[in-house]
């Protein structure tokens, strides 16, 4: 059998070379598919977890009211330095004059998500690229993608459009104190990303139903 096999290889080498080549191509294709699949999964996981990346522990719940109560309980636990209740609300941002394209909130304004700030700056997952975090209710940070589109930098002003329960919007001028790296969260991909004082978030949210927005999740910073 061995002699027969060797004679076949000697007489028809191209046939066996083609078989070996087909096997090699198949193995390479399978390996590439697995590599791309693993890379895509890891990228998606990192994107979805972007807002949690700076916390020691994350608390989730289906009911925002449960999370609001849990924030107070968690803050009282020994070893918890801060229990940050992450709140967001939607609002409009006036597009600066000369900005190309049409807005996503209205023809002249873009849809934005405004998030509150924790007491511990270490719980902010976005890297500060320029300037600093806000210290007052008339200050915000802006994501770097929007800053580049608008041509804005720390020290510039931005006009927020706060929704009103009776209809319409009230303009509010704020100062940009810092530019932060845009979140990789797919849910924020097409929005202007702002961070500001909780008082500003609550004021903006009151225009929808008059109630404070429930926490999206809790981020816990633990003592060393």
Biotite code that builds the C-alpha atoms (Angstrom):
import biotite.structure as struc

atoms = struc.array([
    struc.Atom([0.000, 0.000, 0.000], chain_id="A", res_id=1, res_name="UNK", atom_name="CA", element="C"),
    struc.Atom([2.798, 2.375, 0.875], chain_id="A", res_id=2, res_name="UNK", atom_name="CA", element="C"),
    struc.Atom([4.586, 1.619, -2.387], chain_id="A", res_id=3, res_name="UNK", atom_name="CA", element="C"),
    struc.Atom([1.347, 2.176, -4.324], chain_id="A", res_id=4, res_name="UNK", atom_name="CA", element="C"),
    struc.Atom([0.711, 5.490, -2.581], chain_id="A", res_id=5, res_name="UNK", atom_name="CA", element="C"),
    struc.Atom([4.251, 6.687, -3.257], chain_id="A", res_id=6, res_name="UNK", atom_name="CA", element="C"),
    struc.Atom([3.989, 5.733, -6.900], chain_id="A", res_id=7, res_name="UNK", atom_name="CA", element="C"),
    struc.Atom([0.712, 7.681, -7.196], chain_id="A", res_id=8, res_name="UNK", atom_name="CA", element="C"),
    struc.Atom([2.372, 10.745, -5.691], chain_id="A", res_id=9, res_name="UNK", atom_name="CA", element="C"),
    struc.Atom([5.289, 10.363, -8.113], chain_id="A", res_id=10, res_name="UNK", atom_name="CA", element="C"),
    struc.Atom([3.054, 9.854, -11.170], chain_id="A", res_id=11, res_name="UNK", atom_name="CA", element="C"),
    struc.Atom([0.371, 12.493, -10.360], chain_id="A", res_id=12, res_name="UNK", atom_name="CA", element="C"),
    struc.Atom([1.924, 15.115, -8.028], chain_id="A", res_id=13, res_name="UNK", atom_name="CA", element="C"),
    struc.Atom([-0.372, 17.923, -9.140], chain_id="A", res_id=14, res_name="UNK", atom_name="CA", element="C"),
    struc.Atom([-3.476, 16.118, -7.883], chain_id="A", res_id=15, res_name="UNK", atom_name="CA", element="C"),
    struc.Atom([-2.072, 15.707, -4.367], chain_id="A", res_id=16, res_name="UNK", atom_name="CA", element="C"),
    struc.Atom([-0.639, 19.217, -4.361], chain_id="A", res_id=17, res_name="UNK", atom_name="CA", element="C"),
    struc.Atom([-4.124, 20.560, -5.147], chain_id="A", res_id=18, res_name="UNK", atom_name="CA", element="C"),
    struc.Atom([-5.599, 18.568, -2.251], chain_id="A", res_id=19, res_name="UNK", atom_name="CA", element="C"),
    struc.Atom([-2.984, 19.885, 0.177], chain_id="A", res_id=20, res_name="UNK", atom_name="CA", element="C"),
    struc.Atom([-3.501, 23.424, -1.089], chain_id="A", res_id=21, res_name="UNK", atom_name="CA", element="C"),
    struc.Atom([-7.283, 23.127, -0.624], chain_id="A", res_id=22, res_name="UNK", atom_name="CA", element="C"),
    struc.Atom([-6.796, 21.881, 2.951], chain_id="A", res_id=23, res_name="UNK", atom_name="CA", element="C"),
    struc.Atom([-4.386, 24.751, 3.728], chain_id="A", res_id=24, res_name="UNK", atom_name="CA", element="C"),
    struc.Atom([-6.789, 27.367, 2.295], chain_id="A", res_id=25, res_name="UNK", atom_name="CA", element="C"),
    struc.Atom([-9.663, 25.873, 4.288], chain_id="A", res_id=26, res_name="UNK", atom_name="CA", element="C"),
    struc.Atom([-7.700, 25.948, 7.542], chain_id="A", res_id=27, res_name="UNK", atom_name="CA", element="C"),
    struc.Atom([-6.589, 29.546, 6.911], chain_id="A", res_id=28, res_name="UNK", atom_name="CA", element="C"),
    struc.Atom([-10.167, 30.634, 6.150], chain_id="A", res_id=29, res_name="UNK", atom_name="CA", element="C"),
    struc.Atom([-11.465, 28.978, 9.333], chain_id="A", res_id=30, res_name="UNK", atom_name="CA", element="C"),
    struc.Atom([-8.710, 30.576, 11.426], chain_id="A", res_id=31, res_name="UNK", atom_name="CA", element="C"),
    struc.Atom([-9.406, 34.022, 9.921], chain_id="A", res_id=32, res_name="UNK", atom_name="CA", element="C"),
    struc.Atom([-13.156, 33.645, 10.564], chain_id="A", res_id=33, res_name="UNK", atom_name="CA", element="C"),
    struc.Atom([-12.560, 32.727, 14.209], chain_id="A", res_id=34, res_name="UNK", atom_name="CA", element="C"),
    struc.Atom([-10.138, 35.626, 14.640], chain_id="A", res_id=35, res_name="UNK", atom_name="CA", element="C"),
    struc.Atom([-12.555, 38.174, 13.146], chain_id="A", res_id=36, res_name="UNK", atom_name="CA", element="C"),
    struc.Atom([-15.436, 36.780, 15.201], chain_id="A", res_id=37, res_name="UNK", atom_name="CA", element="C"),
    struc.Atom([-13.466, 36.973, 18.456], chain_id="A", res_id=38, res_name="UNK", atom_name="CA", element="C"),
    struc.Atom([-12.235, 40.479, 17.658], chain_id="A", res_id=39, res_name="UNK", atom_name="CA", element="C"),
    struc.Atom([-15.762, 41.696, 16.848], chain_id="A", res_id=40, res_name="UNK", atom_name="CA", element="C"),
    struc.Atom([-17.164, 40.189, 20.044], chain_id="A", res_id=41, res_name="UNK", atom_name="CA", element="C"),
    struc.Atom([-14.426, 41.777, 22.168], chain_id="A", res_id=42, res_name="UNK", atom_name="CA", element="C"),
    struc.Atom([-14.914, 45.171, 20.493], chain_id="A", res_id=43, res_name="UNK", atom_name="CA", element="C"),
    struc.Atom([-18.681, 45.054, 21.027], chain_id="A", res_id=44, res_name="UNK", atom_name="CA", element="C"),
    struc.Atom([-18.240, 43.994, 24.664], chain_id="A", res_id=45, res_name="UNK", atom_name="CA", element="C"),
    struc.Atom([-15.809, 46.856, 25.305], chain_id="A", res_id=46, res_name="UNK", atom_name="CA", element="C"),
    struc.Atom([-18.136, 49.347, 23.592], chain_id="A", res_id=47, res_name="UNK", atom_name="CA", element="C"),
    struc.Atom([-21.190, 48.322, 25.613], chain_id="A", res_id=48, res_name="UNK", atom_name="CA", element="C"),
    struc.Atom([-19.177, 48.388, 28.841], chain_id="A", res_id=49, res_name="UNK", atom_name="CA", element="C"),
    struc.Atom([-17.532, 51.759, 28.122], chain_id="A", res_id=50, res_name="UNK", atom_name="CA", element="C"),
    struc.Atom([-19.602, 53.644, 30.702], chain_id="A", res_id=51, res_name="UNK", atom_name="CA", element="C"),
    struc.Atom([-18.767, 51.059, 33.391], chain_id="A", res_id=52, res_name="UNK", atom_name="CA", element="C"),
    struc.Atom([-15.019, 50.863, 32.812], chain_id="A", res_id=53, res_name="UNK", atom_name="CA", element="C"),
    struc.Atom([-13.959, 53.206, 35.624], chain_id="A", res_id=54, res_name="UNK", atom_name="CA", element="C"),
    struc.Atom([-16.054, 51.642, 38.427], chain_id="A", res_id=55, res_name="UNK", atom_name="CA", element="C"),
    struc.Atom([-15.097, 48.965, 40.944], chain_id="A", res_id=56, res_name="UNK", atom_name="CA", element="C"),
    struc.Atom([-18.675, 47.647, 41.026], chain_id="A", res_id=57, res_name="UNK", atom_name="CA", element="C"),
    struc.Atom([-21.766, 48.232, 38.897], chain_id="A", res_id=58, res_name="UNK", atom_name="CA", element="C"),
    struc.Atom([-25.356, 47.956, 40.135], chain_id="A", res_id=59, res_name="UNK", atom_name="CA", element="C"),
    struc.Atom([-28.173, 47.405, 37.631], chain_id="A", res_id=60, res_name="UNK", atom_name="CA", element="C"),
    struc.Atom([-31.932, 47.070, 38.038], chain_id="A", res_id=61, res_name="UNK", atom_name="CA", element="C"),
    struc.Atom([-35.015, 47.113, 35.831], chain_id="A", res_id=62, res_name="UNK", atom_name="CA", element="C"),
    struc.Atom([-36.730, 49.762, 37.953], chain_id="A", res_id=63, res_name="UNK", atom_name="CA", element="C"),
    struc.Atom([-34.985, 53.182, 38.236], chain_id="A", res_id=64, res_name="UNK", atom_name="CA", element="C"),
    struc.Atom([-36.784, 53.803, 41.548], chain_id="A", res_id=65, res_name="UNK", atom_name="CA", element="C"),
    struc.Atom([-35.090, 50.711, 42.955], chain_id="A", res_id=66, res_name="UNK", atom_name="CA", element="C"),
    struc.Atom([-31.720, 52.048, 41.855], chain_id="A", res_id=67, res_name="UNK", atom_name="CA", element="C"),
    struc.Atom([-32.401, 55.455, 43.433], chain_id="A", res_id=68, res_name="UNK", atom_name="CA", element="C"),
    struc.Atom([-33.089, 53.784, 46.784], chain_id="A", res_id=69, res_name="UNK", atom_name="CA", element="C"),
    struc.Atom([-30.127, 51.456, 46.362], chain_id="A", res_id=70, res_name="UNK", atom_name="CA", element="C"),
    struc.Atom([-27.782, 54.428, 45.868], chain_id="A", res_id=71, res_name="UNK", atom_name="CA", element="C"),
    struc.Atom([-28.481, 55.669, 49.395], chain_id="A", res_id=72, res_name="UNK", atom_name="CA", element="C"),
    struc.Atom([-28.125, 52.177, 50.862], chain_id="A", res_id=73, res_name="UNK", atom_name="CA", element="C"),
    struc.Atom([-24.899, 51.470, 48.968], chain_id="A", res_id=74, res_name="UNK", atom_name="CA", element="C"),
    struc.Atom([-23.330, 54.765, 50.021], chain_id="A", res_id=75, res_name="UNK", atom_name="CA", element="C"),
    struc.Atom([-23.844, 53.782, 53.673], chain_id="A", res_id=76, res_name="UNK", atom_name="CA", element="C"),
    struc.Atom([-22.012, 50.460, 53.294], chain_id="A", res_id=77, res_name="UNK", atom_name="CA", element="C"),
    struc.Atom([-18.579, 50.262, 54.887], chain_id="A", res_id=78, res_name="UNK", atom_name="CA", element="C"),
    struc.Atom([-15.865, 50.412, 52.261], chain_id="A", res_id=79, res_name="UNK", atom_name="CA", element="C"),
    struc.Atom([-17.920, 52.266, 49.618], chain_id="A", res_id=80, res_name="UNK", atom_name="CA", element="C"),
    struc.Atom([-16.305, 55.634, 48.896], chain_id="A", res_id=81, res_name="UNK", atom_name="CA", element="C"),
    struc.Atom([-19.053, 56.750, 46.501], chain_id="A", res_id=82, res_name="UNK", atom_name="CA", element="C"),
    struc.Atom([-22.255, 55.346, 45.021], chain_id="A", res_id=83, res_name="UNK", atom_name="CA", element="C"),
    struc.Atom([-22.768, 57.390, 41.872], chain_id="A", res_id=84, res_name="UNK", atom_name="CA", element="C"),
    struc.Atom([-26.283, 57.298, 40.397], chain_id="A", res_id=85, res_name="UNK", atom_name="CA", element="C"),
    struc.Atom([-25.746, 57.928, 36.681], chain_id="A", res_id=86, res_name="UNK", atom_name="CA", element="C"),
    struc.Atom([-28.596, 60.035, 35.250], chain_id="A", res_id=87, res_name="UNK", atom_name="CA", element="C"),
    struc.Atom([-29.095, 61.230, 31.694], chain_id="A", res_id=88, res_name="UNK", atom_name="CA", element="C"),
    struc.Atom([-31.633, 63.375, 29.901], chain_id="A", res_id=89, res_name="UNK", atom_name="CA", element="C"),
    struc.Atom([-32.177, 64.415, 26.299], chain_id="A", res_id=90, res_name="UNK", atom_name="CA", element="C"),
    struc.Atom([-32.071, 68.001, 25.071], chain_id="A", res_id=91, res_name="UNK", atom_name="CA", element="C"),
    struc.Atom([-31.114, 70.039, 22.032], chain_id="A", res_id=92, res_name="UNK", atom_name="CA", element="C"),
    struc.Atom([-27.829, 71.798, 21.293], chain_id="A", res_id=93, res_name="UNK", atom_name="CA", element="C"),
    struc.Atom([-27.801, 74.787, 18.981], chain_id="A", res_id=94, res_name="UNK", atom_name="CA", element="C"),
    struc.Atom([-25.443, 74.229, 16.055], chain_id="A", res_id=95, res_name="UNK", atom_name="CA", element="C"),
    struc.Atom([-22.892, 77.061, 15.732], chain_id="A", res_id=96, res_name="UNK", atom_name="CA", element="C"),
    struc.Atom([-23.240, 79.303, 12.691], chain_id="A", res_id=97, res_name="UNK", atom_name="CA", element="C"),
    struc.Atom([-21.396, 77.878, 9.704], chain_id="A", res_id=98, res_name="UNK", atom_name="CA", element="C"),
    struc.Atom([-21.682, 74.223, 10.790], chain_id="A", res_id=99, res_name="UNK", atom_name="CA", element="C"),
    struc.Atom([-22.383, 72.084, 7.753], chain_id="A", res_id=100, res_name="UNK", atom_name="CA", element="C"),
    struc.Atom([-25.416, 69.802, 7.484], chain_id="A", res_id=101, res_name="UNK", atom_name="CA", element="C"),
    struc.Atom([-28.786, 69.681, 9.204], chain_id="A", res_id=102, res_name="UNK", atom_name="CA", element="C"),
    struc.Atom([-29.477, 69.047, 12.871], chain_id="A", res_id=103, res_name="UNK", atom_name="CA", element="C"),
    struc.Atom([-30.841, 65.844, 14.422], chain_id="A", res_id=104, res_name="UNK", atom_name="CA", element="C"),
    struc.Atom([-32.992, 67.653, 17.042], chain_id="A", res_id=105, res_name="UNK", atom_name="CA", element="C"),
    struc.Atom([-34.307, 70.347, 14.708], chain_id="A", res_id=106, res_name="UNK", atom_name="CA", element="C"),
    struc.Atom([-32.988, 71.846, 11.457], chain_id="A", res_id=107, res_name="UNK", atom_name="CA", element="C"),
    struc.Atom([-30.614, 74.077, 13.437], chain_id="A", res_id=108, res_name="UNK", atom_name="CA", element="C"),
    struc.Atom([-29.972, 71.942, 16.544], chain_id="A", res_id=109, res_name="UNK", atom_name="CA", element="C"),
    struc.Atom([-28.571, 68.497, 17.356], chain_id="A", res_id=110, res_name="UNK", atom_name="CA", element="C"),
    struc.Atom([-29.873, 65.789, 19.682], chain_id="A", res_id=111, res_name="UNK", atom_name="CA", element="C"),
    struc.Atom([-27.779, 65.590, 22.845], chain_id="A", res_id=112, res_name="UNK", atom_name="CA", element="C"),
    struc.Atom([-27.541, 63.430, 25.952], chain_id="A", res_id=113, res_name="UNK", atom_name="CA", element="C"),
    struc.Atom([-26.593, 65.249, 29.155], chain_id="A", res_id=114, res_name="UNK", atom_name="CA", element="C"),
    struc.Atom([-25.214, 63.127, 32.003], chain_id="A", res_id=115, res_name="UNK", atom_name="CA", element="C"),
    struc.Atom([-24.582, 64.181, 35.590], chain_id="A", res_id=116, res_name="UNK", atom_name="CA", element="C"),
    struc.Atom([-21.140, 64.116, 37.169], chain_id="A", res_id=117, res_name="UNK", atom_name="CA", element="C"),
    struc.Atom([-19.945, 62.018, 40.120], chain_id="A", res_id=118, res_name="UNK", atom_name="CA", element="C"),
    struc.Atom([-18.198, 63.582, 43.099], chain_id="A", res_id=119, res_name="UNK", atom_name="CA", element="C"),
    struc.Atom([-15.183, 61.361, 42.362], chain_id="A", res_id=120, res_name="UNK", atom_name="CA", element="C"),
    struc.Atom([-13.695, 62.363, 38.963], chain_id="A", res_id=121, res_name="UNK", atom_name="CA", element="C"),
    struc.Atom([-12.213, 58.883, 38.734], chain_id="A", res_id=122, res_name="UNK", atom_name="CA", element="C"),
    struc.Atom([-15.690, 57.501, 38.006], chain_id="A", res_id=123, res_name="UNK", atom_name="CA", element="C"),
    struc.Atom([-15.896, 59.463, 34.741], chain_id="A", res_id=124, res_name="UNK", atom_name="CA", element="C"),
    struc.Atom([-14.970, 56.858, 32.102], chain_id="A", res_id=125, res_name="UNK", atom_name="CA", element="C"),
    struc.Atom([-14.130, 59.342, 29.342], chain_id="A", res_id=126, res_name="UNK", atom_name="CA", element="C"),
    struc.Atom([-10.563, 60.644, 29.172], chain_id="A", res_id=127, res_name="UNK", atom_name="CA", element="C"),
    struc.Atom([-10.265, 64.421, 29.525], chain_id="A", res_id=128, res_name="UNK", atom_name="CA", element="C"),
    struc.Atom([-8.387, 65.568, 26.428], chain_id="A", res_id=129, res_name="UNK", atom_name="CA", element="C"),
    struc.Atom([-8.365, 69.304, 27.182], chain_id="A", res_id=130, res_name="UNK", atom_name="CA", element="C"),
    struc.Atom([-9.558, 71.567, 30.010], chain_id="A", res_id=131, res_name="UNK", atom_name="CA", element="C"),
    struc.Atom([-11.251, 70.215, 33.128], chain_id="A", res_id=132, res_name="UNK", atom_name="CA", element="C"),
    struc.Atom([-14.552, 68.894, 34.459], chain_id="A", res_id=133, res_name="UNK", atom_name="CA", element="C"),
    struc.Atom([-17.346, 71.385, 35.248], chain_id="A", res_id=134, res_name="UNK", atom_name="CA", element="C"),
    struc.Atom([-17.636, 72.848, 38.731], chain_id="A", res_id=135, res_name="UNK", atom_name="CA", element="C"),
    struc.Atom([-20.918, 74.753, 38.367], chain_id="A", res_id=136, res_name="UNK", atom_name="CA", element="C"),
    struc.Atom([-24.411, 74.395, 36.836], chain_id="A", res_id=137, res_name="UNK", atom_name="CA", element="C"),
    struc.Atom([-23.568, 76.682, 33.896], chain_id="A", res_id=138, res_name="UNK", atom_name="CA", element="C"),
    struc.Atom([-20.657, 74.528, 32.694], chain_id="A", res_id=139, res_name="UNK", atom_name="CA", element="C"),
    struc.Atom([-20.400, 71.327, 30.640], chain_id="A", res_id=140, res_name="UNK", atom_name="CA", element="C"),
    struc.Atom([-17.887, 69.062, 28.983], chain_id="A", res_id=141, res_name="UNK", atom_name="CA", element="C"),
    struc.Atom([-18.234, 68.244, 25.288], chain_id="A", res_id=142, res_name="UNK", atom_name="CA", element="C"),
    struc.Atom([-17.134, 65.124, 23.424], chain_id="A", res_id=143, res_name="UNK", atom_name="CA", element="C"),
    struc.Atom([-14.175, 65.510, 21.084], chain_id="A", res_id=144, res_name="UNK", atom_name="CA", element="C"),
    struc.Atom([-16.070, 64.374, 17.986], chain_id="A", res_id=145, res_name="UNK", atom_name="CA", element="C"),
    struc.Atom([-18.667, 67.144, 18.339], chain_id="A", res_id=146, res_name="UNK", atom_name="CA", element="C"),
    struc.Atom([-16.025, 69.691, 19.378], chain_id="A", res_id=147, res_name="UNK", atom_name="CA", element="C"),
    struc.Atom([-14.181, 69.047, 16.122], chain_id="A", res_id=148, res_name="UNK", atom_name="CA", element="C"),
    struc.Atom([-17.387, 69.314, 14.091], chain_id="A", res_id=149, res_name="UNK", atom_name="CA", element="C"),
    struc.Atom([-18.445, 72.558, 15.811], chain_id="A", res_id=150, res_name="UNK", atom_name="CA", element="C"),
    struc.Atom([-14.933, 74.020, 15.984], chain_id="A", res_id=151, res_name="UNK", atom_name="CA", element="C"),
    struc.Atom([-15.164, 74.566, 19.768], chain_id="A", res_id=152, res_name="UNK", atom_name="CA", element="C"),
    struc.Atom([-12.613, 74.416, 22.589], chain_id="A", res_id=153, res_name="UNK", atom_name="CA", element="C"),
    struc.Atom([-12.560, 74.917, 26.387], chain_id="A", res_id=154, res_name="UNK", atom_name="CA", element="C"),
    struc.Atom([-13.694, 78.446, 27.240], chain_id="A", res_id=155, res_name="UNK", atom_name="CA", element="C"),
    struc.Atom([-16.167, 78.638, 24.353], chain_id="A", res_id=156, res_name="UNK", atom_name="CA", element="C"),
    struc.Atom([-19.906, 78.842, 24.929], chain_id="A", res_id=157, res_name="UNK", atom_name="CA", element="C"),
    struc.Atom([-22.639, 76.453, 23.821], chain_id="A", res_id=158, res_name="UNK", atom_name="CA", element="C"),
    struc.Atom([-26.395, 77.043, 23.718], chain_id="A", res_id=159, res_name="UNK", atom_name="CA", element="C"),
    struc.Atom([-28.532, 74.254, 25.177], chain_id="A", res_id=160, res_name="UNK", atom_name="CA", element="C"),
    struc.Atom([-32.223, 74.018, 24.308], chain_id="A", res_id=161, res_name="UNK", atom_name="CA", element="C"),
    struc.Atom([-34.122, 72.839, 27.394], chain_id="A", res_id=162, res_name="UNK", atom_name="CA", element="C"),
    struc.Atom([-37.534, 71.269, 26.626], chain_id="A", res_id=163, res_name="UNK", atom_name="CA", element="C"),
    struc.Atom([-40.540, 72.785, 28.430], chain_id="A", res_id=164, res_name="UNK", atom_name="CA", element="C"),
    struc.Atom([-43.575, 70.894, 29.712], chain_id="A", res_id=165, res_name="UNK", atom_name="CA", element="C"),
    struc.Atom([-45.854, 73.492, 28.137], chain_id="A", res_id=166, res_name="UNK", atom_name="CA", element="C"),
    struc.Atom([-44.119, 73.063, 24.775], chain_id="A", res_id=167, res_name="UNK", atom_name="CA", element="C"),
    struc.Atom([-41.203, 74.773, 23.114], chain_id="A", res_id=168, res_name="UNK", atom_name="CA", element="C"),
    struc.Atom([-37.697, 75.177, 24.443], chain_id="A", res_id=169, res_name="UNK", atom_name="CA", element="C"),
    struc.Atom([-35.748, 77.593, 26.589], chain_id="A", res_id=170, res_name="UNK", atom_name="CA", element="C"),
    struc.Atom([-32.183, 78.438, 25.486], chain_id="A", res_id=171, res_name="UNK", atom_name="CA", element="C"),
    struc.Atom([-29.483, 78.163, 28.136], chain_id="A", res_id=172, res_name="UNK", atom_name="CA", element="C"),
    struc.Atom([-25.950, 79.345, 27.466], chain_id="A", res_id=173, res_name="UNK", atom_name="CA", element="C"),
    struc.Atom([-23.219, 77.283, 29.122], chain_id="A", res_id=174, res_name="UNK", atom_name="CA", element="C"),
    struc.Atom([-19.433, 77.375, 29.097], chain_id="A", res_id=175, res_name="UNK", atom_name="CA", element="C"),
    struc.Atom([-17.391, 74.430, 27.847], chain_id="A", res_id=176, res_name="UNK", atom_name="CA", element="C"),
    struc.Atom([-14.797, 73.649, 30.519], chain_id="A", res_id=177, res_name="UNK", atom_name="CA", element="C"),
    struc.Atom([-13.349, 70.521, 28.950], chain_id="A", res_id=178, res_name="UNK", atom_name="CA", element="C"),
    struc.Atom([-13.225, 68.273, 25.917], chain_id="A", res_id=179, res_name="UNK", atom_name="CA", element="C"),
    struc.Atom([-13.511, 64.558, 26.655], chain_id="A", res_id=180, res_name="UNK", atom_name="CA", element="C"),
    struc.Atom([-13.065, 61.476, 24.525], chain_id="A", res_id=181, res_name="UNK", atom_name="CA", element="C"),
    struc.Atom([-16.371, 60.425, 22.949], chain_id="A", res_id=182, res_name="UNK", atom_name="CA", element="C"),
    struc.Atom([-17.961, 57.322, 24.461], chain_id="A", res_id=183, res_name="UNK", atom_name="CA", element="C"),
    struc.Atom([-17.729, 54.118, 22.443], chain_id="A", res_id=184, res_name="UNK", atom_name="CA", element="C"),
    struc.Atom([-21.245, 53.149, 23.594], chain_id="A", res_id=185, res_name="UNK", atom_name="CA", element="C"),
    struc.Atom([-23.282, 52.474, 20.403], chain_id="A", res_id=186, res_name="UNK", atom_name="CA", element="C"),
    struc.Atom([-26.310, 54.082, 22.070], chain_id="A", res_id=187, res_name="UNK", atom_name="CA", element="C"),
    struc.Atom([-24.502, 57.433, 22.078], chain_id="A", res_id=188, res_name="UNK", atom_name="CA", element="C"),
    struc.Atom([-22.846, 57.137, 18.669], chain_id="A", res_id=189, res_name="UNK", atom_name="CA", element="C"),
    struc.Atom([-25.028, 59.698, 16.873], chain_id="A", res_id=190, res_name="UNK", atom_name="CA", element="C"),
    struc.Atom([-25.539, 62.126, 19.767], chain_id="A", res_id=191, res_name="UNK", atom_name="CA", element="C"),
    struc.Atom([-23.780, 65.133, 21.237], chain_id="A", res_id=192, res_name="UNK", atom_name="CA", element="C"),
    struc.Atom([-22.330, 63.882, 24.540], chain_id="A", res_id=193, res_name="UNK", atom_name="CA", element="C"),
    struc.Atom([-22.423, 66.342, 27.433], chain_id="A", res_id=194, res_name="UNK", atom_name="CA", element="C"),
    struc.Atom([-21.625, 66.106, 31.139], chain_id="A", res_id=195, res_name="UNK", atom_name="CA", element="C"),
    struc.Atom([-22.659, 68.677, 33.698], chain_id="A", res_id=196, res_name="UNK", atom_name="CA", element="C"),
    struc.Atom([-23.863, 69.296, 37.237], chain_id="A", res_id=197, res_name="UNK", atom_name="CA", element="C"),
    struc.Atom([-26.817, 67.257, 38.483], chain_id="A", res_id=198, res_name="UNK", atom_name="CA", element="C"),
    struc.Atom([-28.826, 70.481, 38.919], chain_id="A", res_id=199, res_name="UNK", atom_name="CA", element="C"),
    struc.Atom([-28.545, 71.131, 35.177], chain_id="A", res_id=200, res_name="UNK", atom_name="CA", element="C"),
    struc.Atom([-29.580, 67.549, 34.373], chain_id="A", res_id=201, res_name="UNK", atom_name="CA", element="C"),
    struc.Atom([-32.631, 67.791, 36.630], chain_id="A", res_id=202, res_name="UNK", atom_name="CA", element="C"),
    struc.Atom([-33.634, 71.146, 35.153], chain_id="A", res_id=203, res_name="UNK", atom_name="CA", element="C"),
    struc.Atom([-33.382, 69.818, 31.611], chain_id="A", res_id=204, res_name="UNK", atom_name="CA", element="C"),
    struc.Atom([-35.315, 66.648, 32.492], chain_id="A", res_id=205, res_name="UNK", atom_name="CA", element="C"),
    struc.Atom([-38.132, 68.562, 34.206], chain_id="A", res_id=206, res_name="UNK", atom_name="CA", element="C"),
    struc.Atom([-39.393, 69.731, 30.809], chain_id="A", res_id=207, res_name="UNK", atom_name="CA", element="C"),
    struc.Atom([-40.532, 66.229, 29.876], chain_id="A", res_id=208, res_name="UNK", atom_name="CA", element="C"),
    struc.Atom([-42.750, 65.173, 32.781], chain_id="A", res_id=209, res_name="UNK", atom_name="CA", element="C"),
    struc.Atom([-41.641, 67.315, 35.710], chain_id="A", res_id=210, res_name="UNK", atom_name="CA", element="C"),
    struc.Atom([-39.978, 64.353, 37.424], chain_id="A", res_id=211, res_name="UNK", atom_name="CA", element="C"),
    struc.Atom([-36.312, 63.727, 38.076], chain_id="A", res_id=212, res_name="UNK", atom_name="CA", element="C"),
    struc.Atom([-34.850, 61.091, 35.746], chain_id="A", res_id=213, res_name="UNK", atom_name="CA", element="C"),
    struc.Atom([-34.248, 57.764, 37.430], chain_id="A", res_id=214, res_name="UNK", atom_name="CA", element="C"),
    struc.Atom([-30.679, 56.433, 37.490], chain_id="A", res_id=215, res_name="UNK", atom_name="CA", element="C"),
    struc.Atom([-29.602, 54.328, 34.519], chain_id="A", res_id=216, res_name="UNK", atom_name="CA", element="C"),
    struc.Atom([-27.164, 52.426, 36.750], chain_id="A", res_id=217, res_name="UNK", atom_name="CA", element="C"),
    struc.Atom([-24.987, 52.866, 39.841], chain_id="A", res_id=218, res_name="UNK", atom_name="CA", element="C"),
    struc.Atom([-21.208, 53.026, 39.755], chain_id="A", res_id=219, res_name="UNK", atom_name="CA", element="C"),
    struc.Atom([-19.453, 52.242, 43.027], chain_id="A", res_id=220, res_name="UNK", atom_name="CA", element="C"),
    struc.Atom([-15.985, 53.439, 43.966], chain_id="A", res_id=221, res_name="UNK", atom_name="CA", element="C"),
    struc.Atom([-14.521, 51.364, 46.784], chain_id="A", res_id=222, res_name="UNK", atom_name="CA", element="C"),
    struc.Atom([-11.958, 52.291, 49.394], chain_id="A", res_id=223, res_name="UNK", atom_name="CA", element="C"),
    struc.Atom([-8.468, 50.854, 48.721], chain_id="A", res_id=224, res_name="UNK", atom_name="CA", element="C"),
])
